[in-house]
Amino acid sequence: MYLVIICIFLLIITAIIYKIYFFTFEGDFGNSIFSESEWRDKNVMIIVPHQDDEINLAGATIKNLIDHKINVIIVFVTNSDTIDFGETRLKEGLAAASFLGLPEENIIFLGYCNGFRITPDLHFYNADENIIVHSAKNLTETYGLINKPEYCYQTTGNHKKYTKKNLRTDLKQVILQYKPALIFSVDYDRHPDHKAVSLLFEECMSEILHTPQNSYFPEIYKGFCYNGSYLGKKDFYKINLQETMPAEKNMLNDPYYETDWPPYNWSERVRLPVPKVTLSRTLNSNFIYKALRKHFTQGIIHNAKRIINSDQLFWKRSTTSLTYQASITGSSGNLNFLTDFKLCDCPNILSSTPIFSGAWIPAGSDTQKKITFYFDAPKTISKIILYSTTDRNSNINKISISFNNTHIKYFGPLNNYGKATAISFDPQYEISEISISLIDISGNKAGFSEIEIFSDKNEQTLLKFIKIMVSNNFAYDYWIPTNCSELLLDLYKYGINEKTSLFPVNNVEYILSGNKISFGSNFKQAIIRAEVINNPLIYDQIVITKKSFPIIFFTKSVQIIDMIFHRCEHILKSKYIKYFKIK
């Protein structure tokens, strides 16, 4: 009898341990986001400050791209060398990239120092662009690994001084060398290095887009490495993987805004589905968790419960605005801010209190408050996007827009506090100039941080996909309890205006009526598929499975033990790293 009990106990323990390391999502589900043939000859670039930020920003997306044989280039701006020389962090970056499936030649080290501080209170982004930064180890020049030198040394045979100008030059050069069709870049996050890289990237894009006769218009998606990721919500241990949630207010630089970047609306985020290999119900069986392990010195696995979600979030930045190739005149104010690709700027990125700048603000004595865009050839205009200043005490109540000084339209009030106001209208043809005037304002800092003008109301995008949702969560291998009698589905669409269809692949003990599924008493599993009607190659397919209470109880038990394993691993790594650094 005792032997039987012991055997049963051992079997249970074996099953639990097995599930901890192999509890991945199962079933016939999939999504077509990167399966279009048009991707085959295109590059995708990931631009991040530090080794590990590539996972925080876009780990699952990188894996999805690689699995679809799309050429991915990761650009690490710094060597992450605040504490020690950066060789260890660089090697960890290579190890993580290799684990994701990326060849070493697709990793680029720009080789700049971590921190970028001229003085404790002055970041090099806010200083003269030719001032040389001294790193924490008193280094002043870029470096890489012996067998993997930094970008400038590979291309010129020389190291470069740590200056803002040199970094911007290198970043611009690497973008133009590869000309990626799609760029994922770090956004204005809590970390000063993240802020600097985000803004410098936008300076690079401004220079590129202002190049005479420019023909390169990459699709750009910016995202946060901290809020919603490294500092996201600890919601991994749900039966079904959750959506990325907005950051808690105490995690924001300024809780007044929805994100750390005032122009963004949470509702306008772009949600990307994640690949099957990154989906699991335990951390130790999760691909992204294993990738995070490669960044050993950072102890980043501790935040895996925050990082891993059912989607990855970005905000799109358009590069096709006609303003970048237009000339501008104005009645007063700094006109350069209107087309610098920055939705706002910051005079001191080290400040704990967010301060934003970089806007066209007409002089108080200016009675016209007018700006005019001139095009070198007549254009068709269908849409204008106006970004207001971030000042909370200034509002734009009414504006006028005139086309070739003959057709005047009035609009207002505009969205304030840095937000965009998109104005769409019937196409205006043969437009050679557009004038925008502030008619009614309040406050002394009313103006625009950026203006975009487009020919098409609906901008074309390489990303075209649909995704089935349950309770706003992207669904894949979706579990329901035995007492669930019905379920409502929804469909997330991006880059798709065509009609879609939702239909059952199997039809056993359930009824799909519209977007509602009703389950029969003997229901076990449903396979549901969504397709674009005129293009069935764009699809999403999910699996819905009913799980009994013992199975769900067992799963939660496995997750609890997995959590303990994860915590022990984190503690042991932290103690080892501390000891190693002391030594």
N, C-alpha and C positions, 0 to 999 in steps of 0.2 A: 504494500500500500504506500509506504513511504517513498519507495523507488518511483512509483507512478507519479506521486505528487512532485517529487524532485524533477522528473522528466518533463512534466507539464510546465513547471516553473521555468526550467531551462529553455523550453520551447518558446514560452512567452517572452523571456528576456532576449532570446535570439531574434524573435520577430520584431521586437521593439528596436533593437540595435540595427537590424537590417533596414527597417523603415527610416530610422534617423538618417542614414546615409544614402538611401535610394527611394525617397518618398517624392518622386517627381510627378508632375501632371501627366495623365494618360488619356488615351482616346483619340478618335479621328477628328481632330480640330486643326485649323490652320487659317492663315491670312495671306493675302496676295500683295502686301504693301511694297515689297521690293522685288517682286517677281516679273515686272515688266521688262521686256527685251530692251527698251530704250536706256536702261541703266547700264548695260554691259560695257559701254565705252566711256563711262564717266567716272571721274574721281570724286570722292567725298572726303572732306578735311575736318578734323576735330582739333580745335585750338583751345588749350587749357594752360593755366599757369604752372601747376605742380603735378608730379607723378602721384597719382591716385585720383586726381580730378577728372581724368578721362572716364573712370568708373562712376563717380558721383554725377557727372553731367550726362553721360550717354552710354554707360556700359552695355546695357541690353540692346540698344540701338546699334552699337558697333558690332556686337555679335550677330545681330540680324543681318546687317550689311555684308559681313564677311561670309556668313553661311550662304548668302545668295551670290557669292563670288564677285562682289562689287569692291573695287579698289579703294581702300581706306588709308588715309595718311593721318597720323596723329602728330601734332606739333606741341611739344612741351617748351614753354617759354623760359622757365627758370630751371635751375638745378636743385631747387629745394634744399639749399645748403645753409640754413640759418645756424644749425647746431654743429654740423660737421661738414667736411668737404662732401660734395654731392654725389660722389661715385656710387655710394650705396643706393641712393634714391634713383639714380639713373639706371642702375642694374635692375632694380625692382620694377621700374617702368618697362624695361625690355622684357622682363619675365612675365609681367601681367599681359603685355601685348602678345607675346608668344602664346600664352594660355588662351587668349581670345581668338587666336588663329592668324595673327598678323605677322608677316615676315619682318625681320629686323630693318631691312632697307626702307620700310614704310614708316619708321619712327624717326622723327626729326627733333634733335635737341638744339634749341637756339642758344643755350649755354649761358644765360644771364643769371645774376645772383638773385637770391630770395630776399625780399624785404624792400629793396630799392630806396633806402632812406639816405638822403643827404645829411640830415641831422635827425635827432629823435622826433622832431616836430615837423619835418619837411620831407615829403615824398618826392621822388624824382619826377613823377608825373606833373607835379605842380611847380617845378623849378625850371630853370633854363635848360633847354634840351641838349646842350653840349656839356653840362656839368657831369663830371665823372663820379660815379657812386663807388664807395668803398664797402665791400661786403663785410659780414660779421667776422670773416676770417681775413679781412684786410686785403682781399683780392680786388683787382680792378679790371680784369679782362675775362672774356668768355672762355669756357673750357668744356670739354666733353670727356668721353672715355678714350683710352688709348686706341682701342679697336673700333671706336665709334665717336669720332670727333664731332664738335658742334658744327652747325650749318655753315657759318661764315668761313670756318677753317676748311671745310670740305670744298667749298665753292671758290675760295680765294687763296687758301694756304696761309691765312693770317687770322689771328685772334682779333677781337674788337673790344674797345673800352666799354665799360658799363655806362652808357648814356641813353637817354630817352630817344634821341635821334637815331642812334645805331640800331636799337631794338625795333623801332618803327620801320626802318629801312629793311632790316632782315625779314621781318614779318611780312611786309609788302612783297618783298622779292620771292619768298617761298609761296605765297598765294599766287603770284603771277607765273611762277615756274610750273606749278601743277594745274592752275586754273580749275579748281574743283567746281563742279556744277552745283554742289551742295556743301554748305559750311555750317557746322555746329560749333558755336563759340560760347565760352563762359560769359555770363552777363554780370551786371553791376551787383556783386554779392557782398556779404559782410566783410570779407577779407580784403585788405588794401591791395594785395597783389591781384586779386580777382577784379577789383574795380579798375586798376590800371590797365590790365590786359584787355578788359572789355572796351574801355575808352580808346586805347591805342589801336585796337583792331578796327574800331569805327573810323579813326583817323586814316588808317590805311585804305579802308574802303572808300572814304571820301576822296582821297587822292586818285584812286583808280577810276572812280566814277566821273571825276572831273577831267580826266585825260581827254584831250580833243579827239573826237571820233571814236570814243571808247565803244567796244563791241562785246565786252565781257560783263555779264549780269548774273552773278551767281545767286542761288536761292539760299537765304541766310536764316538760320534758326538759332536764337540765343536762349540760354537756359541757366538756371541757378544751380551751383554745386552745393550750396548750403541749404537754404530754405526750400523745403519740399524734397530734399535729398539727404545730405549729411545731417541736417538739423530738421528733418521732417518728422512726422508722427510715427511713434512706435506701434505700427499696426500690422506687422507681418503675420503674427500668429492668429489669424482668422482662418476659418475653414476655407473660405474663398479669398484669394488675393485682392486687396483693396486698391482703389484709385489713389493717386497722389493727391493729398489734401492740402489746402492752403496753410501756410505757416501760421503757427500760433503767434499772437500779437507780441508776446515777450521775446520772440525770436527775430523780430524785424528791427531794422535800424530806426524806423519811425513807424509806430503802429497806426498812424493816420492813414497810411497807404495799404493796399492789398498785398503788395510785394515790396522788395527793397528798391524797386525802380518805379518812380511815380507814374510814368506814362502807361504802365501796363494795367489792363483790366483782367482779373482772374477769368472772367467769362470768355475772353479772347485767346486763351491758351490753346496751343496745339497739342493734342494728346496722341502719342504714337504707341501702337501695340508692341508688345515684346514677344520674342520668339519662344518656341516651345521649350527649348533647352534651359531657359532661365526661369522656368516656372516650377515651383515645388512647394511642399507643405512643411518642410523643415529647412533650417538654415544649412545644416551640414550636407544636405543633398542638393543645395542650390548652386548653380553655375556661377552666378555673380558673387556669392559668398566665397567661393573658391578663388575667384579672380582677386577679390579684396585681400585674401591671404597673401598674395604675392607682394603686396605692399607691407611687408612684415614690420618695418620700423615704425609705422604709423598707428598700429593698433586700430585700424579703421574698421575691422570686423565688428567692433563694439557698436557701430552705428548701422550695421547691416539691416536691423529691424526697421530702420527709418528709410533706408535707401531703396530697398526692393519693394516694388509695387506692380500693379497690373498695367501701368502705363508709364511713359516718360514724357515730361512736359517741356515745351519750348514756346517762344513767341517769335513769330515771323517778322523779319525786316525786309522790306521790298527794296530792290536795287534798280527798278525800271522807271522811277520817277523822271519825268522830263526836265525837272528843275536842275539836274546836275549838268546838263549841257546847255542851259539857258544863261543869259546875262541878266543882271538884276540892277535896278535903280530904286532908290527910296528917298523919302522926304527927310529922314533922319535915322539914327540908330545904326548898329553894326549889322550889315547885311550878310556877312559871312556865316553867321549862325543859322541862317535859314536853309542852307543846303550843305551843312558840314557832316551829315549823316548821324549826328548825335541828337537824340531826342531831348537831352539836356546834358549838362556838364557839372563838374564839381571843383570849386576853387581849393579845396583841402580834403583829400580823400582819407586823411588820417583823423579827421574830426569825428568825435563820437556822436555829435549832433549833425544830422544830415543837412548839408547846405548845397543848393543846386544853382547853377548859373547857365550861361551859354544861350541866351535868348535875344532875339531882336526886340528891343523895347524903344519905341519912338520917344523923342524928347518931349518933356512936358509942354514946351512952348510950340511944338509942332502942331499946326492947325490942320494939316492934311493927313498925317499918320498913314501914309500910303507907300506901297511897294509894287513894283511892276516887273514881271518876267517877260523877256524877249526871246523868241525862238528863231534859230537861223533858217528855218523853213516852216511853212504852215503846218499845224498839227490838228488832229482831232482830239477834243478833250471831252471826257465823260465823268471824271471824278477828281476831286481835290480833297486832300487830307490836311487838316490844320492842327498842329500841336500847340497848345497854350503854354504859357510859362507856369512854373510850379508854385508861384506865390499865392498863398491862400487868401490874401486880402485884395486880390486883383481879379477882375472878371471882364470878359468881352461879351457885351450884351447884344451888339449888332455890328455886322460888317456888310460891305458891298463888294461884289465881284463883277468886274466888267471885262468883256471880251472885245479886243480891238477898239475899245472906248465907245462901242455902239450898243451892246447888249448888257444891261446892268441887272444883276440879281441881288436881293438882300437876304441875309441869313442871320439867325441868332435866336436866343443866346447860345454861345459855344460852350462845350465842355471845358471845365477849368481844372486847375491843379495839375497841369502837365498832360492831361488826357487828350486824346485825339477826337476831332470832330470830322467825320467822313461825310462829304457832300457829293451825292451822285445826281446826275441830271441827264436829260436827253443830249446825245452827242452834239457838240458844237464844232462845226467844220471850218477849215481854213483859218485857224486861230494862230496869229503871229505874236500876240501879246496878251497878257492877263494882268489886270491890276486888282489889288486887294486893299481896301481901306477900312480902318477902324472908325466906325460911325459913332458908337456909344460904348464907353468903357467905364469901369470903376476901379479905383486903386491907382497907384503910380508905377506899377510894374506889369501892366497888361501888355501882352505882345505874343509873339510866336517863337518857339524854340526850333521848329522845323516845319517846312511846307513841302508837300508832295503833290505832284500833278500827274495824272495818268490818262492814257488814251482809252483804256478799257476799264469798265466798271469791275469786272471779275478777272483778276490777274491769274494767268496760267501758272500751274505748279507741277513740278515733277512728282510730288507726293500726292498720290490719288488712291484713297483706300476707304473702306467702310469697316465698322467694327460693331458687333452685337454687344449690347450692354444689359446688365441686370442691376437695378437700383443704382444706376450711374457708374457701376464698376464694369470695366472691360471683362467679359466672360470668356473663358477658355474651356477648361474641364470643371464645370460648375456643379457643386453638390447641393442637394436639398434634403431636408429631413423627411421622414415618412409621413408626417402630418401636413405636409405642403400639398395643397390641392390645386393651386394655380400659380402662375408666374407671369409677370408682365415684362416684355422685352422692349428694348429701345435700340435705335441704330445711330451710331456716331458716323458722320460723313465728313471727309476732308478732300477738297479738290474735286468734288463730285456734285454736279447739278442735275444729272439724269435721274430718272426714276429707278427705284430698286424694288426687288421682290424678296420676301421672307417666306421660306417654305421648309417643310420637313423632309429630311433625307430618308429616315425610316419612319414608320407609322405604327407603333406598337403601344397600345394602351395610353395614348394621349391625343389631344386635338389642338391644333394650332389655328386659331381664329383671329386674323389680323395680327396683332402683336401680343395676344394673350394665349398662354398654353394652359390647358386643363388636363390634369392627370387622372387616369383611371386607377382603380384600386390595385391593379396588378402591375402598375407602371414600374419600369426599372431604368430605362435609359432612352433619351431622345437625342437625335442628331439634327440640329437646325442649321440651315444655310441661308445666307443673304447674298444676293448678286445684283450688280448693275444690269438692268434689263437689256440694254443695248450692247453691253460689254461684259459677258459672264466671266471673263478673265479677272475682273475685279470682284473679289468675293471675300466672305468671312464665314467660317463654320465653327460651331461650338458643340460641346457635348454637355448634356444635363443628366445627372445621375442621382437617383434616390438612394440615400444611404441610411441604414438602420441606426438606432440609438447605440448599440454595441460598437459599430464601426466608428461612429463619430466620437464616442467616448474613448475608444482605443486611439484614435487619431489625436485627440486632445492630450491624452496621456503621453503619446510619443512626442508631441510638441513641447510639453513641459520638461521632459527629460532632455530633449534637444536643446532647450533653453538653458538648462543646467550645464550641459556639455559646452555650449557656446560661451557661457559666463566663465567657466573654469578655464577654457582656452584663452579668453581675453585676459584674465588675471595672471595666468602663467606667462603669457607673452609680455605683458606690461612689466612684470617683475624681472624677466630676463632682459628686456630692453633697458630698463633702468640700471641693472647691474652692469650690462655691457657698456653703457655710456659712462658710468662711473669709472670703470676700468680703463 
